[in-house]
Amino acid sequence: MIRYPRLAHKFVTNIPNSLEPGVLYISVEYATAIHLCCCGCGEEVVTPLTPTDWALTFDGDTVSLWPSIGNWNFACRSHYVIERSEVVRALPWSDRRIAYGRFQDKLAKGRYFGTL
């Protein structure tokens, strides 16, 4: 796997209007993390921190986000994991795999919120 440079992280109450490249902004109050796409395309990547979306781990020095971030709606279609503040490039997904992942996400949300 290709490793990109490390991301800095900033805990903020409100997400700033202008994002700096290479910075993961984390709002605990609003349960959201946001950053500019790590491929360099400049798109804003929003990751809600909920039991059915992403989980953030802060070890006192670095941050990790799980599951992987798949920017399937962006032209770049980048896919990566943020692990201990490092961006680890992940394998690309086919359209079929993306559709299946979205279906699985919908099922997980339905089970969690009792709407199935």
Residue frames relative to the residue before (quaternion, step in Angstrom):
aa qw qx qy qz dx dy dz
M 1.0000 0.0000 0.0000 0.0000 0.00 0.00 0.00
I 0.4078 -0.6876 0.5448 0.2533 3.53 -1.11 0.68
R 0.2044 -0.7692 0.5933 0.1205 3.57 -0.91 0.89
Y 0.3008 -0.7306 0.5900 0.1666 3.52 -0.91 0.99
P 0.6797 -0.4504 0.3473 0.4633 3.60 -1.20 0.06
R 0.6167 -0.5472 0.4238 0.3750 3.53 -1.27 0.39
L 0.3577 -0.6910 0.5838 0.2319 3.53 -1.26 0.55
A 0.3534 -0.6503 0.6193 0.2620 3.52 -1.15 0.63
H 0.1716 -0.7713 0.5945 0.1492 3.59 -1.18 0.32
K 0.1076 -0.7676 0.6305 0.0413 3.51 -1.18 0.73
F 0.2624 -0.7233 0.6175 0.1633 3.54 -0.87 1.00
V 0.0249 0.7974 -0.5964 0.0883 3.55 -0.72 1.15
T 0.4842 -0.6107 0.5182 0.3521 3.55 -1.24 0.32
N 0.7915 0.1255 -0.0358 0.5971 3.55 0.83 -1.05
I 0.4896 -0.6415 0.5057 0.3050 3.54 -1.09 0.75
P 0.4403 -0.7013 0.4806 0.2886 3.63 -0.80 0.89
N 0.6076 -0.5743 0.4145 0.3594 3.55 -1.23 0.52
S 0.7685 0.2281 -0.1161 0.5864 3.56 1.08 -0.74
L 0.2273 -0.7973 0.5496 0.1028 3.57 -0.67 1.13
E 0.3694 -0.7030 0.5641 0.2261 3.55 -1.11 0.74
P 0.4958 -0.6251 0.4979 0.3399 3.61 -1.00 0.70
G 0.8105 0.2953 -0.2045 0.4627 3.57 -1.09 0.69
V 0.6572 0.4636 -0.3140 0.5045 3.58 1.27 0.26
L 0.2096 -0.7333 0.6358 0.1187 3.55 -1.00 0.94
Y 0.1865 -0.7808 0.5912 0.0772 3.57 -0.59 1.20
I 0.0878 -0.8074 0.5834 0.0005 3.57 -0.81 1.03
S 0.0708 -0.7674 0.6369 0.0192 3.54 -0.79 1.08
V 0.2755 -0.7656 0.5625 0.1465 3.56 -0.36 1.25
E 0.6244 0.5688 -0.3319 0.4200 3.56 0.99 -0.87
Y 0.7771 0.2895 -0.1524 0.5377 3.59 0.99 -0.81
A 0.3848 -0.7678 0.4465 0.2512 3.60 1.32 0.27
T 0.5530 0.5815 -0.3874 0.4539 3.53 0.89 1.03
A 0.0913 -0.7352 0.6657 0.0893 3.52 -1.23 0.63
I 0.0277 -0.7973 0.6025 -0.0215 3.57 -1.05 0.77
H 0.0834 0.7751 -0.6225 0.0692 3.54 -1.14 0.73
L 0.5228 -0.5731 0.5006 0.3843 3.53 -1.29 0.14
C 0.6259 -0.5691 0.3728 0.3814 3.56 -0.96 0.89
C 0.4735 -0.7263 0.4411 0.2318 3.53 -0.87 1.03
C 0.5547 0.5880 -0.4107 0.4218 3.60 1.23 -0.05
G 0.5426 -0.6343 0.3899 0.3889 3.56 1.25 -0.35
C 0.4590 0.7102 -0.4365 0.3072 3.61 1.26 0.03
G 0.4888 -0.7020 0.4029 0.3256 3.60 1.24 -0.35
E 0.4753 0.6656 -0.4494 0.3593 3.61 1.24 -0.04
E 0.4261 -0.6837 0.5325 0.2598 3.57 -1.14 0.72
V 0.1651 -0.7815 0.5993 0.0536 3.55 -0.84 1.07
V 0.1141 -0.7964 0.5936 0.0195 3.57 -0.59 1.21
T 0.0371 -0.7933 0.6077 -0.0080 3.57 -0.83 1.01
P 0.2658 -0.7673 0.5649 0.1467 3.59 -0.34 1.24
L 0.2867 -0.7509 0.5733 0.1588 3.57 -0.96 0.88
T 0.2859 0.7376 -0.5472 0.2733 3.54 -0.04 1.37
P 0.6684 -0.5038 0.3507 0.4201 3.60 -1.21 0.25
T 0.7541 0.3555 -0.2164 0.5080 3.63 1.14 -0.43
D 0.6670 0.4448 -0.3111 0.5103 3.60 1.23 0.14
W 0.7850 -0.2530 0.2067 0.5263 3.61 -0.44 -1.17
A 0.2499 -0.7232 0.6236 0.1604 3.51 -1.31 0.53
L 0.2215 -0.7646 0.5967 0.1015 3.54 -1.00 0.92
T 0.0936 -0.7613 0.6393 0.0542 3.54 -1.04 0.84
F 0.0629 -0.7672 0.6383 0.0114 3.55 -0.92 1.00
D 0.1832 -0.8243 0.5300 0.0780 3.58 -0.56 1.14
G 0.6631 -0.4781 0.3008 0.4910 3.58 1.27 0.25
D 0.7855 0.2265 -0.1205 0.5632 3.56 1.25 -0.38
T 0.8067 0.1198 -0.0320 0.5778 3.58 0.96 -0.89
V 0.2942 -0.7350 0.5797 0.1929 3.56 -1.33 0.25
S 0.1125 -0.7540 0.6430 0.0735 3.52 -1.28 0.58
L 0.1526 -0.7534 0.6327 0.0931 3.55 -1.19 0.69
W 0.0332 0.7846 -0.6174 0.0460 3.53 -0.97 0.91
P 0.5366 -0.1568 -0.8284 0.0350 1.67 -1.97 1.51
S 0.7655 -0.3335 0.2656 0.4819 3.54 -1.30 -0.28
I 0.3994 -0.6808 0.5645 0.2414 3.51 -1.33 0.40
G 0.0411 -0.7945 0.6055 -0.0218 3.55 -0.59 1.20
N 0.1794 -0.8121 0.5509 0.0694 3.56 -0.40 1.23
W 0.0029 0.8750 -0.4830 0.0327 3.53 0.78 1.14
N 0.6883 0.4699 -0.2910 0.4699 3.61 1.13 -0.49
F 0.5915 0.5457 -0.3712 0.4631 3.59 1.27 -0.02
A 0.6172 -0.5459 0.4120 0.3890 3.58 -1.19 0.48
C 0.6664 0.5289 -0.3059 0.4273 3.61 1.04 -0.73
R 0.1501 -0.8276 0.5166 0.1601 3.60 1.18 -0.66
S 0.2039 0.8102 -0.5232 0.1679 3.57 1.07 0.73
H 0.0958 -0.7718 0.6284 0.0159 3.53 -1.24 0.62
Y 0.2158 0.7821 -0.5506 0.1965 3.56 -0.64 1.13
V 0.3246 -0.6894 0.6104 0.2162 3.50 -1.41 0.22
I 0.2446 -0.7137 0.6275 0.1926 3.58 -1.13 0.62
E 0.0649 0.8084 -0.5712 0.1262 3.52 -0.40 1.31
R 0.8267 -0.1208 0.0135 0.5493 3.55 -0.56 1.24
S 0.7011 -0.5051 0.2158 0.4547 3.53 0.97 1.11
E 0.5900 0.5200 -0.3918 0.4775 3.59 1.22 0.23
V 0.3369 -0.7143 0.5777 0.2061 3.54 -1.11 0.73
V 0.0938 -0.7999 0.5927 0.0030 3.53 -0.58 1.22
R 0.3731 -0.7403 0.5179 0.2110 3.56 -0.56 1.17
A 0.1945 -0.7755 0.5938 0.0910 3.56 -0.96 0.91
L 0.6537 -0.5195 0.3780 0.3999 3.55 -1.26 0.35
P 0.5147 -0.6286 0.4719 0.3424 3.61 -1.06 0.63
W 0.3255 -0.7238 0.5740 0.2019 3.56 -1.25 0.47
S 0.4669 -0.6369 0.5363 0.2978 3.53 -1.18 0.63
D 0.6631 -0.4809 0.3793 0.4302 3.57 -1.27 0.26
R 0.6341 0.5344 -0.3265 0.4535 3.58 1.03 -0.76
R 0.6630 0.4958 -0.2982 0.4751 3.59 0.96 -0.87
I 0.6223 0.5291 -0.3329 0.4711 3.59 1.04 -0.75
A 0.6528 0.5082 -0.3154 0.4648 3.61 0.89 -0.91
Y 0.6547 0.5022 -0.3105 0.4719 3.60 0.96 -0.83
G 0.6425 0.5215 -0.3195 0.4617 3.61 0.97 -0.82
R 0.6528 0.5014 -0.3112 0.4749 3.58 0.98 -0.81
F 0.6239 0.5297 -0.3285 0.4713 3.57 1.06 -0.77
Q 0.6565 0.5066 -0.3029 0.4697 3.59 0.94 -0.89
D 0.6289 0.5271 -0.3289 0.4674 3.60 1.02 -0.78
K 0.6534 0.5147 -0.3080 0.4618 3.57 0.95 -0.89
L 0.6442 0.5113 -0.3178 0.4719 3.59 1.00 -0.81
A 0.6531 0.5195 -0.3140 0.4528 3.58 0.91 -0.91
K 0.6551 0.4950 -0.3096 0.4795 3.59 0.96 -0.83
G 0.6461 0.5288 -0.3164 0.4504 3.58 0.96 -0.84
R 0.6564 0.4961 -0.3034 0.4805 3.58 0.98 -0.85
Y 0.6737 0.5117 -0.3002 0.4406 3.56 0.87 -0.98
F 0.7759 0.3473 -0.1756 0.4965 3.58 0.86 -0.98
G 0.4795 -0.7175 0.4080 0.2981 3.58 1.28 0.12
T 0.4735 0.6830 -0.4366 0.3445 3.57 1.09 0.62
L 0.5273 0.6217 -0.4280 0.3902 3.60 1.20 0.19
